[in-house]
Amino acid sequence: MNNRVSANFQGPDYVYGKRKEMKEPRIRAIIGLGNPGPAYARTRHNFGFLVVDELARLHGGSWRIKGEAEIAEIMIENQPVILIKPQTFMNASGRVLPLLTKQGIKSEEILVVHDELELPFGRFAIKQGGSARGHNGLKSIIGTIGDQFHRLRCGIGRPENREDVPDYVLASFAESWDVVQKSIAAAADMIGSFVSTNK
């Protein structure tokens, strides 16, 4: 299965692309990918952390440490959802999955939020399944639970030279923080719509 939803971020707004009718299990957990620590807090690679932080803020969630993750419990459209920020560093993100599988949460009930080099900044796409496309956080998760989880791909653009990618993703955004915050808010809004649709 490889269902997709696309969106264009335009200032504070975005518009959905064409969407197929999807009968999916409801989303029970949302994992934001990133690296722990203040040195990485506002880097491109931490887009996933920034989006789940915004979801926690919007829905009154409080972060607490559990195992190798920070977790928060929220309600979206009367649905309980667990938010997770792995504290393992990106390449070992899959180590947090036992927190969910022990609760009977299946891969297709998980949404992973991550930075995406193949989309320009401000563009988003939701898909289910597929390869990691070189993203080490996704690779770690796929190695743990397979590839049938949902992903929100958050565009960060790509540097001109392939060899610059490691430094690029770990660098701060080129855009102003106000613009970044609007993009984060748009991503959180898109998640709310997606979760409420897949009840």
HELIX and SHEET records of a PDB file:
HELIX    1   1 PRO A   38  TYR A   40  5                                   3    
HELIX    2   2 ARG A   44  ASN A   46  5                                   3    
HELIX    3   3 PHE A   47  HIS A   59  1                                  13    
HELIX    4   4 MET A   90  VAL A   96  5                                   7    
HELIX    5   5 PRO A   98  THR A  101  1                                   4    
HELIX    6   6 SER A  107  GLU A  109  5                                   3    
HELIX    7   7 ASN A  136  ILE A  145  1                                  10    
HELIX    8   8 ARG A  162  ASP A  164  5                                   3    
HELIX    9   9 VAL A  165  VAL A  169  1                                   5    
HELIX   10  10 TRP A  177  THR A  197  1                                  21    
SHEET    1   A 9 ASP A  13  TYR A  16  0                                        
SHEET    2   A 9 ARG A   4  GLN A  10 -1                                        
SHEET    3   A 9 ARG A 123  GLN A 128 -1                                        
SHEET    4   A 9 HIS A 150  GLY A 155 -1                                        
SHEET    5   A 9 ILE A 110  GLU A 116  1                                        
SHEET    6   A 9 ALA A  29  GLY A  32  1                                        
SHEET    7   A 9 GLN A  79  PRO A  86  1                                        
SHEET    8   A 9 ALA A  69  ILE A  76 -1                                        
SHEET    9   A 9 ARG A  64  LYS A  66 -1                                        
END                                                                             
